[in-house]
Amino acid sequence: ESLGGHVPSGLIRERCDRLRELDSIKRERFYKDFTGKKAEVLVESARDRATGWLRGRARNYIPVVFGGKDGFMGRLAEVVLTGFTAGGMTGTIREAAPATELAGRA
């Protein structure tokens, strides 16, 4: 069943812009709460395209990018969350180096 009527495209755009702005504000507040805290991050097997840094996700699903060696890929790493970007957070790895390489890697 239709509600009838038509929402003008300008109003749709305005509402979408307001929602995107609210999302950005809420996300920034959320990330700020974690700045300076340690997080266990599952490091992905590919580097971040924009920065060339390692990338992964914290246990609370926050995307994190940080400098480090490829040996961390596919592993859990302890990272201090240092700042935030539009797409997630930046961090500094707390481990000096991965303990061992994953099986099958050369």
Disulfide bonds with the S-S distance in Angstrom:
none
